[in-house]
């Protein structure tokens, strides 16, 4: 390490988390999660889901995945599997489709057709809830029309089962009912709404016959019947659980969303949840398990993050300028909506207060809030380690161009690369720590007595020797698309786990659940019927 690099690393030291602090973070987060499961009203929210899919479920379902950045809609067909694990034959309308409408096998037992994706424009995020869901209704109608445009009247059903995945906090009393809670990720909706009513209300006008552009008479579209509503992390969990078999050696233990936002779902025993959280209509024993939507990035973990000392002055600055200060401290440090802004804040502070560059000399792209999106980092900064290459790219980027006052030197770009690397590495390490903490809380994994300090989870010696791996089903643009990021999380999982337990197994393994929001909504619909 050069002397110059050593000096800059001293300045950036707040972004680095030692192995000892990561182990402490795991232990304290585990204790925090246990407490939140018992007492929090907006975290560790119980779902009505008491069983996981077997892989034998079948049927065709219209599914929605409404995330922080995009809306996705598709018809998903579950093909099931026979006793030998082979795909079973599915009777029903899917086999009445023309060849060009059958869609494609998304996994060996799932087919998806007429899938479409739309970006959620900023004005929809800040307008009334009715405007957002009217647009969702427009998109639903577009997909339904495409699915049945060539069908005969006999092939068009009276109603269509609809599964909904919603990437924001909500309270559920049943699988088909959900009440929206105040939303983050840049959405201004702060009041409580019935999610099912909002979705169906936006689609309702398409149920009536109408004119298309004043020229063509269109019959009304089929009624939609909500069969399931779930959170995105829960849907991802169910999706991989459906596609992969649980064995004595391998178990899908967590559903992880890591894209614009960050969240996780896990199975917890009923007695780990406060009595007010237990679904009243379910007849289950205290030892039964429920799928739980953790909403783990909300403010409940703030005290732990402060105590461990991982919140920096740059994180505080981002929090203070956010729409809802203090709302999601963990997400501000780990999720795709914010990592680019963290890098920008650190970079500007470093250039001005460490390298003593006048603010007026900096490119305009560095001085505007959120002018360095995480997607820009992934495409421009995260794909090179060479300062000269980065300099060439930045010179051609609007907002970052050179001027008479500014030149992208190799040294300036080396600092940019170093900050990007540290911010992403910190994010990956914190995600790994939170995953392990959640596994300790759920009882899927424990920490040996000598290492577990103030946690109350069982020791790793109590785990069956036959358990080789615990699978984390993941989905989301950040973990799937950012170069090297998934590998950093996996490496952090391996390192922290070995430091905590002094044993390499059971290994915690990341496994992609592609399109988990869409497929999981279909899987939950099948479980509910």
VODOVO-266233 format. One line per 10 residues: number of its first residue (from 1); their letters; for each residue x, y, z of C-alpha. Coordinates in nm, 4 decimals, always signed. Each point is the difference from the previous one (the first is absolute). Layout:
% VODOVO-266233
NUM = a = X:Y:Z ~ ...
% end
This chain:
% VODOVO-266233
1 = xxxxxxxxxx = +0.0000:+0.0000:+0.0000 ~ +0.1395:+0.3393:-0.1014 ~ +0.0362:+0.2787:+0.2555 ~ -0.2643:+0.2014:-0.1889 ~ -0.2469:-0.2899:+0.0081 ~ +0.0626:-0.0531:+0.3714 ~ -0.0798:+0.3637:+0.0743 ~ -0.3273:-0.0044:-0.1983 ~ -0.0988:-0.3260:+0.1706 ~ +0.0433:+0.1664:+0.3385
11 = xxxxxxxxxx = -0.2453:+0.2689:-0.1121 ~ -0.2430:-0.2652:-0.1276 ~ +0.0431:-0.2291:+0.3014 ~ -0.3587:+0.0613:+0.1258 ~ -0.1220:-0.2008:-0.3015 ~ +0.1950:-0.3093:+0.1045 ~ -0.1418:-0.2497:+0.2481 ~ +0.2431:-0.2353:+0.1730 ~ -0.0660:-0.3718:+0.0393 ~ -0.0533:+0.0459:+0.3738
21 = xxxxxxxxxx = -0.2601:+0.2724:-0.0559 ~ -0.1786:-0.2110:-0.2620 ~ -0.0255:-0.2880:+0.2485 ~ -0.1351:+0.2415:+0.2610 ~ -0.2457:+0.1333:-0.2576 ~ -0.1307:-0.3518:-0.0636 ~ -0.0470:-0.0705:+0.3700 ~ -0.1704:+0.3281:+0.0785 ~ -0.2192:-0.0022:-0.3098 ~ -0.1154:-0.3495:+0.0931
31 = xxxxxxxxxx = -0.1046:+0.1215:+0.3439 ~ -0.1634:+0.3060:-0.1578 ~ -0.1927:-0.2132:-0.2493 ~ -0.1267:-0.2248:+0.2791 ~ -0.1263:+0.3050:+0.1864 ~ -0.1590:+0.1512:-0.3117 ~ -0.1775:-0.3289:-0.0714 ~ -0.1613:+0.0202:+0.3411 ~ -0.0740:+0.3706:+0.0283 ~ +0.0302:+0.2033:-0.3221
41 = xxxxxxxxxx = -0.3197:+0.1087:-0.1750 ~ +0.1608:+0.0706:-0.3380 ~ +0.2744:-0.2654:-0.0224 ~ -0.0048:-0.3810:+0.0056 ~ -0.3527:-0.0050:-0.1328 ~ -0.1679:-0.3413:+0.0039 ~ -0.1560:-0.1256:-0.3212 ~ -0.2838:-0.2530:-0.0092 ~ +0.2350:-0.2514:-0.1691 ~ +0.0510:-0.3088:+0.2149
51 = xxxxxxxxxx = +0.1353:-0.2442:-0.2581 ~ +0.2502:+0.0078:-0.2825 ~ -0.0628:-0.1335:-0.3520 ~ +0.0696:-0.3637:-0.0829 ~ +0.0816:+0.0601:-0.3662 ~ -0.3112:-0.1935:-0.1074 ~ -0.2261:+0.3084:-0.0235 ~ -0.1415:+0.0780:-0.3454 ~ -0.2126:+0.2625:-0.1742 ~ +0.0099:+0.3219:-0.1993
61 = xxxxxxxxxx = -0.0055:+0.3352:+0.1806 ~ +0.0202:+0.3660:-0.0926 ~ +0.2710:+0.1516:+0.2187 ~ +0.1165:+0.3519:+0.0869 ~ +0.3328:+0.1047:+0.1483 ~ -0.0077:+0.3666:+0.1025 ~ +0.3463:+0.1051:+0.1125 ~ +0.1780:+0.3232:+0.0773 ~ +0.1169:+0.0542:-0.3581 ~ -0.2067:-0.2180:-0.2328
71 = xxxxxxxxxx = -0.3407:-0.1599:-0.0388 ~ +0.0029:-0.3526:-0.1450 ~ -0.3046:-0.1973:-0.1088 ~ -0.0232:-0.3463:-0.1565 ~ -0.2036:-0.3167:-0.0232 ~ +0.1853:-0.2694:+0.1941 ~ -0.0748:-0.3697:-0.0419 ~ +0.1173:-0.2444:+0.2661 ~ +0.0650:-0.3378:-0.1588 ~ +0.0644:-0.1924:+0.3196
81 = xxxxxxxxxx = +0.2130:-0.3101:+0.0266 ~ -0.0742:-0.3658:+0.0414 ~ +0.1294:-0.2343:+0.2705 ~ +0.3190:-0.0497:-0.2002 ~ +0.0599:+0.3726:-0.0229 ~ -0.1017:+0.0189:-0.3676 ~ -0.2346:+0.2704:-0.1254 ~ -0.3594:-0.1145:+0.0155 ~ -0.2598:+0.0432:-0.2723 ~ -0.2202:+0.3006:+0.0578
91 = xxxxxxxxxx = -0.3560:-0.0020:-0.1234 ~ -0.1718:+0.3276:-0.0670 ~ +0.0009:+0.3132:-0.2111 ~ +0.3761:+0.0278:-0.0428 ~ -0.0093:-0.2975:-0.2372 ~ -0.2676:+0.1677:-0.2079 ~ +0.2304:+0.2881:-0.0922 ~ +0.1471:+0.0393:-0.3453 ~ +0.3675:-0.0905:-0.0234 ~ +0.1101:+0.3642:+0.0023
101 = xxxxxxxxxx = -0.1954:+0.0661:+0.3201 ~ +0.1171:-0.2870:+0.2175 ~ +0.2867:+0.2049:+0.1362 ~ +0.3278:-0.1543:+0.1094 ~ +0.1150:-0.2255:+0.2805 ~ +0.1417:+0.2353:+0.2581 ~ +0.1191:-0.2867:+0.2178 ~ -0.0550:-0.3685:-0.0622 ~ -0.3398:+0.0160:+0.1703 ~ -0.1130:+0.3580:-0.0713
111 = xxxxxxxxxx = -0.1188:+0.1584:-0.3237 ~ -0.0419:+0.3759:-0.0447 ~ -0.1824:+0.1718:-0.2866 ~ -0.1073:+0.3512:-0.0997 ~ +0.2403:+0.1478:+0.2510 ~ +0.0545:+0.3750:-0.0106 ~ +0.1924:+0.2504:+0.2090 ~ -0.0534:+0.3736:+0.0421 ~ +0.2160:+0.2542:+0.1855 ~ -0.1890:+0.1841:+0.2721
121 = xxxxxxxxxx = +0.0298:+0.3659:-0.0964 ~ +0.0808:+0.2491:+0.2715 ~ -0.3315:+0.1868:-0.0251 ~ -0.1861:-0.3219:+0.0846 ~ +0.2002:-0.0318:+0.3198 ~ -0.0966:+0.3416:+0.1304 ~ -0.3639:+0.0164:-0.1138 ~ -0.3050:-0.1430:+0.1759 ~ -0.0269:-0.3746:+0.0516 ~ -0.3008:-0.0061:-0.2343
131 = xxxxxxxxxx = +0.2157:+0.1316:-0.2856 ~ +0.2694:-0.2617:+0.0537 ~ -0.2493:-0.2855:+0.0037 ~ -0.1963:+0.1346:-0.2974 ~ +0.3257:-0.0356:-0.1939 ~ +0.0466:-0.3521:+0.1403 ~ -0.3519:-0.0769:-0.1268 ~ +0.0954:+0.1230:-0.3475 ~ +0.2998:-0.2340:-0.0049 ~ -0.2055:-0.2941:+0.1275
141 = xxxxxxxxxx = -0.2551:+0.0528:-0.2758 ~ +0.2757:+0.0089:-0.2618 ~ +0.1312:-0.3427:+0.1058 ~ -0.3464:-0.1561:+0.0334 ~ -0.0963:+0.1259:-0.3462 ~ +0.3211:-0.1457:-0.1467 ~ -0.0658:-0.3361:+0.1676 ~ -0.3531:-0.0401:-0.1355 ~ +0.0023:+0.2031:-0.3230 ~ -0.0117:-0.3156:-0.2154
151 = xxxxxxxxxx = -0.2136:-0.2099:+0.2345 ~ -0.3558:-0.1062:-0.0749 ~ -0.2765:+0.0987:+0.2416 ~ +0.0046:-0.3573:+0.1361 ~ +0.3713:+0.0334:+0.0835 ~ -0.0380:+0.3253:+0.1916 ~ -0.0659:-0.0686:+0.3714 ~ -0.2599:+0.1841:+0.2027 ~ +0.2714:+0.1014:+0.2432 ~ +0.3786:-0.0188:+0.0191
161 = xxxxxxxxxx = +0.1888:-0.0907:+0.3188 ~ +0.2369:+0.2852:+0.0875 ~ +0.3054:-0.0227:+0.2233 ~ +0.1575:+0.3256:+0.1193 ~ +0.3542:+0.0624:+0.1198 ~ +0.0436:+0.3403:+0.1608 ~ +0.3446:+0.1277:+0.0986 ~ -0.1063:+0.2234:+0.2876 ~ -0.1092:-0.0502:+0.3614 ~ -0.3541:-0.1256:+0.0485
171 = xxxxxxxxxx = -0.2128:-0.1670:+0.2651 ~ -0.1818:-0.3226:-0.0882 ~ -0.2917:-0.1708:+0.1702 ~ -0.0352:-0.2604:-0.2760 ~ +0.1803:-0.1063:-0.3155 ~ -0.2449:+0.1971:-0.2165 ~ -0.0122:+0.3193:+0.2085 ~ +0.2637:+0.2613:+0.0768 ~ +0.0101:+0.3535:+0.1333 ~ +0.2747:+0.2242:-0.1331
181 = xxxxxxxxxx = +0.2248:+0.1692:+0.2529 ~ +0.1959:+0.3221:-0.0675 ~ +0.2371:-0.0582:-0.2927 ~ +0.3710:+0.0786:-0.0441 ~ +0.2250:-0.0126:-0.3110 ~ -0.1058:+0.3473:-0.1081 ~ -0.3769:-0.0625:+0.0104 ~ -0.2063:+0.2726:+0.1625 ~ -0.2952:-0.2222:+0.0974 ~ -0.0239:+0.0273:+0.3783
191 = xxxxxxxxxx = -0.3596:-0.1031:+0.0786 ~ -0.1427:-0.3479:+0.0411 ~ -0.1826:-0.1639:-0.2946 ~ -0.1565:-0.3362:-0.0792 ~ +0.2418:-0.1385:-0.2603 ~ -0.2467:-0.2375:-0.1631 ~ -0.2635:+0.2695:-0.0375 ~ +0.2533:+0.2399:-0.1520 ~ +0.1198:-0.2540:-0.2592 ~ -0.3504:-0.1132:-0.0995
201 = xxxxxxxxxx = -0.1236:+0.3599:-0.0041 ~ +0.2666:+0.1000:-0.2513 ~ -0.1012:-0.2877:-0.2305 ~ -0.3779:+0.0279:+0.0408 ~ -0.0655:+0.2357:-0.2926 ~ +0.1318:-0.2666:-0.2387 ~ -0.2760:-0.2375:+0.1062 ~ -0.2536:+0.1964:-0.2082 ~ -0.0293:-0.0040:-0.3818 ~ +0.1772:+0.3034:-0.1478
211 = xxxxxxxxxx = +0.1316:+0.1624:-0.3170 ~ +0.3689:-0.0293:-0.0826 ~ +0.1107:+0.3381:-0.1331 ~ -0.3542:+0.0642:-0.1168 ~ +0.0207:-0.2575:-0.2783 ~ -0.0227:-0.3541:+0.1350 ~ -0.2525:-0.1366:+0.2486 ~ +0.1634:-0.2117:+0.2686 ~ -0.1803:-0.2378:+0.2313 ~ +0.0586:+0.0279:+0.3724
221 = xxxxxxxxxx = +0.2945:-0.1890:+0.1459 ~ -0.0437:-0.2885:+0.2449 ~ -0.0377:+0.0697:+0.3694 ~ +0.3113:-0.0314:+0.2152 ~ -0.0204:-0.2070:+0.3169 ~ +0.2753:+0.0597:+0.2546 ~ +0.1338:-0.3346:+0.1154 ~ +0.3147:+0.1087:+0.1817 ~ +0.1914:+0.3072:+0.1165 ~ +0.3575:-0.0147:+0.1220
231 = xxxxxxxxxx = +0.3067:+0.2090:+0.0603 ~ +0.2859:-0.0263:-0.2524 ~ +0.2330:-0.1738:+0.2446 ~ -0.2701:-0.2531:+0.0891 ~ -0.0726:-0.0616:-0.3687 ~ +0.3700:-0.0553:-0.0732 ~ +0.0193:-0.2458:+0.2902 ~ -0.3005:-0.1957:-0.1310 ~ +0.1259:+0.0086:-0.3582 ~ +0.3270:-0.1783:+0.0718
241 = xxxxxxxxxx = -0.1690:-0.2295:+0.2509 ~ -0.2304:-0.1107:-0.2837 ~ +0.2811:-0.0501:-0.2510 ~ +0.2450:-0.1827:+0.2265 ~ -0.0564:-0.2918:+0.2315 ~ +0.0781:+0.0258:+0.3708 ~ +0.2117:-0.2933:+0.1166 ~ +0.1805:-0.0967:+0.3175 ~ +0.3107:+0.1548:-0.1565 ~ -0.1484:+0.3220:-0.1428
251 = xxxxxxxxxx = -0.2776:+0.2374:+0.1013 ~ -0.1277:+0.3296:-0.1391 ~ +0.0104:+0.2127:+0.3147 ~ -0.0324:+0.3659:-0.1032 ~ -0.1458:+0.2067:-0.2815 ~ +0.2152:+0.3074:-0.0706 ~ -0.0853:+0.3056:-0.2080 ~ +0.2942:+0.2202:-0.0878 ~ -0.0738:+0.2504:-0.2727 ~ -0.1414:+0.3497:+0.0316
261 = xxxxxxxxxx = -0.0847:-0.0973:+0.3570 ~ +0.0969:-0.2796:+0.2348 ~ -0.2117:-0.2468:+0.1979 ~ -0.0098:-0.3605:+0.1159 ~ -0.2530:-0.2700:+0.0865 ~ +0.0519:-0.2964:+0.2294 ~ -0.1961:-0.2709:+0.1812 ~ -0.0415:+0.0573:+0.3742 ~ -0.1720:-0.2051:+0.2647 ~ -0.3258:+0.1496:+0.1168
271 = xxxxxxxxxx = +0.1263:+0.0373:+0.3556 ~ +0.2777:+0.2305:-0.1287 ~ -0.2650:+0.2547:-0.0986 ~ -0.1934:+0.2304:+0.2289 ~ -0.3553:-0.1125:+0.0637 ~ -0.1423:+0.3036:-0.1827 ~ +0.1772:-0.1097:-0.3183 ~ -0.1448:-0.3488:-0.0140 ~ -0.2715:-0.0382:-0.2655 ~ -0.3206:-0.0437:+0.1987
281 = xxxxxxxxxx = -0.1735:-0.2255:-0.2525 ~ +0.2797:-0.2595:-0.0076 ~ -0.0197:-0.3012:+0.2271 ~ +0.3649:-0.0805:+0.0590 ~ +0.2072:-0.0978:+0.2994 ~ +0.2754:+0.2117:+0.1511 ~ +0.2530:-0.2304:-0.1669 ~ -0.1462:+0.0542:-0.3469 ~ +0.1883:+0.2212:-0.2414 ~ -0.1101:+0.2974:-0.2045
291 = xxxxxxxxxx = +0.1704:+0.1793:-0.2874 ~ +0.0950:+0.3450:+0.1295 ~ +0.0661:+0.3185:-0.1954 ~ +0.2818:+0.1561:+0.2016 ~ +0.0170:+0.3549:-0.1434 ~ +0.3466:-0.0209:+0.1547 ~ +0.1240:+0.3356:-0.1326 ~ -0.2448:+0.2146:+0.1979 ~ +0.0976:+0.2072:+0.3024 ~ -0.0176:-0.2852:+0.2520
301 = xxxxxxxxxx = +0.3680:-0.0829:-0.0549 ~ +0.1253:+0.3594:+0.0302 ~ +0.1234:-0.0331:+0.3595 ~ +0.2006:-0.3106:-0.0896 ~ +0.1614:+0.1674:-0.3015 ~ +0.0963:+0.2971:+0.2144 ~ +0.1363:-0.2152:+0.2807 ~ +0.2211:-0.2001:-0.2368 ~ +0.1149:+0.3272:-0.1563 ~ -0.0737:-0.0685:-0.3669
311 = xxxxxxxxxx = -0.1992:+0.3191:-0.0673 ~ +0.2362:+0.2614:-0.1440 ~ -0.0365:+0.3750:-0.0428 ~ -0.0773:-0.0646:-0.3657 ~ -0.2854:-0.2349:+0.0920 ~ -0.1361:+0.2636:+0.2372 ~ +0.0108:+0.2607:-0.2788 ~ -0.1934:-0.2289:-0.2350 ~ -0.2543:-0.0780:+0.2710 ~ -0.0569:+0.3673:+0.0783
321 = xxxxxxxxxx = -0.0713:+0.0858:-0.3652 ~ -0.2325:-0.2975:-0.0556 ~ -0.3793:+0.0200:-0.0362 ~ -0.0453:-0.1582:+0.3424 ~ +0.3072:+0.0394:+0.2236 ~ +0.0634:-0.2959:+0.2259 ~ -0.2468:-0.2235:-0.1850 ~ +0.2358:-0.2615:-0.1501 ~ +0.3569:+0.0427:+0.1291 ~ +0.1158:-0.3484:-0.0992
331 = xxxxxxxxxx = -0.1423:+0.0401:-0.3513 ~ +0.1782:+0.3331:-0.0491 ~ +0.3307:-0.1855:+0.0514 ~ -0.0716:-0.3082:-0.2098 ~ -0.2646:+0.0415:-0.2720 ~ +0.0178:+0.1014:-0.3639 ~ -0.2100:+0.3124:+0.0455 ~ +0.2679:+0.1546:+0.2205 ~ +0.3486:-0.1461:-0.0611 ~ +0.0700:+0.2391:-0.2863
341 = xxxxxxxxxx = -0.0903:+0.2954:+0.2209 ~ +0.2239:-0.1302:+0.2813 ~ +0.2893:-0.0197:-0.2470 ~ -0.0732:+0.3542:-0.1231 ~ -0.0097:+0.1431:+0.3523 ~ +0.3262:-0.1696:+0.0986 ~ +0.1689:+0.0997:-0.3255 ~ -0.0969:+0.3675:+0.0222 ~ +0.1044:+0.0177:+0.3666 ~ +0.3318:-0.1662:-0.0841
351 = xxxxxxxxxx = +0.0764:+0.2272:-0.2925 ~ -0.0883:+0.3182:+0.1933 ~ +0.1056:-0.0688:+0.3585 ~ +0.2793:-0.2544:-0.0418 ~ +0.1507:+0.0928:-0.3370 ~ -0.0858:+0.3710:+0.0436 ~ -0.1586:+0.0483:-0.3409 ~ -0.2260:+0.3027:-0.0265 ~ -0.3662:-0.0927:-0.0283 ~ -0.0494:+0.2322:-0.2959
361 = xxxxxxxxxx = +0.2450:-0.2083:-0.2049 ~ -0.1922:-0.3268:+0.0343 ~ -0.2141:-0.1315:-0.2900 ~ -0.3703:+0.0750:+0.0372 ~ -0.0812:-0.3723:+0.0110 ~ +0.1769:-0.0286:+0.3338 ~ -0.1860:+0.2896:+0.1578 ~ -0.3590:-0.1044:-0.0686 ~ -0.1863:-0.2321:+0.2366 ~ -0.0413:-0.3514:-0.1413
371 = xxxxxxxxxx = +0.1874:+0.0964:-0.3187 ~ +0.2136:-0.3144:+0.0427 ~ -0.2554:-0.2836:-0.0116 ~ +0.1102:-0.3492:+0.0937 ~ -0.0678:-0.1133:-0.3583 ~ +0.2633:+0.2518:-0.1144 ~ +0.2480:-0.1446:+0.2479 ~ -0.0711:-0.3535:-0.1199 ~ +0.0455:+0.0837:-0.3683 ~ +0.2755:+0.2629:+0.0115
381 = xxxxxxxxxx = +0.2006:-0.0419:+0.3188 ~ -0.0559:-0.3585:+0.1098 ~ +0.1170:-0.1507:-0.3289 ~ +0.3600:+0.1229:+0.0173 ~ +0.2875:+0.0144:+0.2462 ~ +0.2081:+0.2272:-0.2225 ~ -0.0040:+0.3748:+0.0828 ~ +0.0923:+0.0973:-0.3562 ~ -0.2919:-0.1989:-0.1407 ~ -0.2367:+0.1621:+0.2467
391 = xxxxxxxxxx = +0.1349:+0.3437:-0.0933 ~ -0.0784:-0.0632:-0.3668 ~ -0.3536:-0.1078:+0.0855 ~ -0.0690:+0.2969:+0.2272 ~ +0.1222:+0.2507:-0.2583 ~ -0.2833:-0.1151:-0.2297 ~ -0.2691:-0.0056:+0.2695 ~ -0.2454:+0.2933:+0.0141 ~ +0.0437:+0.1878:+0.3255 ~ +0.3531:-0.1338:+0.0478
401 = xxxxxxxxxx = +0.1711:+0.1584:-0.3005 ~ +0.3368:+0.1689:+0.0345 ~ +0.0283:+0.3792:-0.0073 ~ +0.2588:+0.2675:+0.0426 ~ -0.0393:-0.0508:+0.3745 ~ -0.0140:-0.3802:+0.0107 ~ +0.1977:-0.2905:-0.1429 ~ -0.0552:-0.3648:+0.0870 ~ +0.3498:-0.1071:+0.1005 ~ +0.1005:-0.3570:+0.0786
411 = xxxxxxxxxx = +0.0288:+0.0940:+0.3688 ~ -0.3495:+0.1493:+0.0176 ~ -0.1422:-0.3096:-0.1679 ~ +0.1974:-0.2319:+0.2291 ~ -0.1697:+0.1719:+0.2956 ~ -0.3393:-0.0440:-0.1709 ~ +0.0701:-0.3717:-0.0521 ~ +0.1158:-0.0456:+0.3585 ~ -0.3116:+0.1637:+0.1451 ~ -0.2313:-0.2031:-0.2248
421 = xxxxxxxxxx = +0.1793:-0.3185:+0.1062 ~ -0.0257:+0.0759:+0.3724 ~ -0.3675:+0.1006:-0.0130 ~ -0.0941:-0.3184:-0.1887 ~ +0.2155:-0.2182:+0.2235 ~ -0.1618:+0.1486:+0.3096 ~ -0.3466:-0.0591:-0.1441 ~ +0.0829:-0.3632:-0.0794 ~ +0.1432:-0.0612:+0.3471 ~ -0.3022:+0.1527:+0.1738
431 = xxxxxxxxxx = -0.2414:-0.2060:-0.2105 ~ +0.1965:-0.3139:+0.0883 ~ -0.0087:+0.0901:+0.3693 ~ -0.3759:+0.0586:-0.0114 ~ -0.0581:-0.3337:-0.1780 ~ +0.1944:-0.1889:+0.2662 ~ -0.1740:+0.1893:+0.2800 ~ -0.3358:-0.0972:-0.1456 ~ +0.1026:-0.3658:-0.0242 ~ +0.1041:+0.0061:+0.3664
441 = xxxxxxxxxx = -0.3328:+0.1606:+0.0922 ~ -0.2003:-0.2599:-0.1919 ~ +0.1924:-0.2900:+0.1531 ~ +0.1231:-0.1221:-0.3386 ~ +0.3504:+0.0688:+0.1214 ~ +0.1572:+0.0598:+0.3380 ~ +0.3213:+0.1410:+0.1387 ~ +0.2299:-0.2074:+0.2211 ~ -0.0127:+0.0815:+0.3694 ~ +0.3417:+0.1615:+0.0119
451 = xxxxxxxxxx = -0.0861:+0.2428:-0.2774 ~ -0.3633:+0.0853:+0.0503 ~ +0.0291:+0.2579:+0.2786 ~ -0.3440:+0.1475:+0.0678 ~ -0.2010:-0.1956:-0.2571 ~ -0.2575:-0.2549:+0.1076 ~ +0.0160:-0.2298:-0.3031 ~ +0.1047:-0.3620:+0.0187 ~ +0.3608:-0.1011:-0.0602 ~ +0.1242:-0.1368:-0.3296
461 = xxxxxxxxxx = +0.0776:-0.3320:+0.1687 ~ -0.3747:-0.0548:+0.0239 ~ -0.0408:+0.0102:-0.3790 ~ -0.0425:-0.3344:-0.1758 ~ +0.3249:-0.1166:-0.1567 ~ -0.1887:-0.0744:-0.3246 ~ -0.0809:+0.3677:-0.0681 ~ +0.2525:+0.1113:-0.2610 ~ -0.1467:+0.3236:-0.1299 ~ -0.2594:+0.2634:+0.0747
471 = xxxxxxxxxx = -0.1149:+0.1718:-0.3186 ~ -0.0766:+0.3709:-0.0296 ~ -0.2322:+0.0555:-0.2962 ~ +0.0810:+0.3393:-0.1467 ~ -0.1481:+0.2356:-0.2559 ~ +0.0569:+0.3658:-0.0923 ~ +0.1988:+0.2145:-0.2376 ~ +0.2844:+0.0881:+0.2374 ~ +0.0972:-0.3539:+0.0948 ~ -0.0673:-0.1393:-0.3478
481 = xxxxxxxxxx = +0.1566:+0.2702:-0.2169 ~ +0.2721:+0.1875:+0.1901 ~ +0.3360:-0.1515:-0.1052 ~ +0.1500:-0.2122:+0.2760 ~ -0.2490:+0.1034:+0.2659 ~ -0.1639:-0.3390:+0.0552 ~ +0.3434:-0.1596:+0.0292 ~ +0.0944:+0.2556:+0.2672 ~ -0.3075:-0.0901:+0.2057 ~ +0.0775:-0.3716:-0.0321
491 = xxxxxxxxxx = +0.3624:+0.0545:+0.1031 ~ -0.1142:+0.2046:+0.3014 ~ -0.2466:-0.2721:+0.0992 ~ +0.2751:-0.2631:-0.0085 ~ +0.2491:+0.2131:+0.1931 ~ -0.2334:+0.1271:+0.2714 ~ -0.1546:-0.3425:+0.0540 ~ +0.3401:-0.1616:+0.0468 ~ +0.1034:+0.2760:+0.2403 ~ -0.3180:-0.0509:+0.2033
501 = xxxxxxxxxx = -0.0313:-0.3769:+0.0124 ~ +0.3499:-0.1314:-0.0749 ~ -0.1563:-0.2516:-0.2373 ~ -0.0599:+0.0137:-0.3778 ~ -0.3417:-0.1658:-0.0043 ~ -0.2855:+0.0420:-0.0390 ~ +0.0954:+0.2386:-0.2765 ~ -0.2340:+0.2876:-0.0788 ~ -0.0413:+0.0116:-0.3771 ~ -0.1462:+0.2708:-0.2225
511 = xxxxxxxxxx = -0.2214:-0.1296:-0.2817 ~ -0.1891:+0.2128:-0.2519 ~ -0.3791:-0.0177:-0.0184 ~ -0.0376:+0.1757:-0.3331 ~ -0.3324:+0.1839:-0.0368 ~ -0.0761:-0.1119:+0.3548 ~ -0.2678:+0.2652:+0.0462 ~ -0.2078:-0.1214:-0.2946 ~ +0.0510:-0.3727:+0.0549 ~ -0.0440:+0.0244:+0.3769
521 = xxxxxxxxx = -0.3358:+0.1732:-0.0439 ~ -0.1103:-0.2928:-0.2157 ~ +0.1307:-0.2550:+0.2492 ~ -0.1835:+0.1656:+0.2884 ~ -0.3177:+0.0104:-0.2089 ~ +0.0281:-0.3746:-0.0518 ~ +0.0554:-0.0571:+0.3724 ~ -0.3056:+0.2095:+0.0825 ~ -0.2427:-0.1754:-0.2361
% end
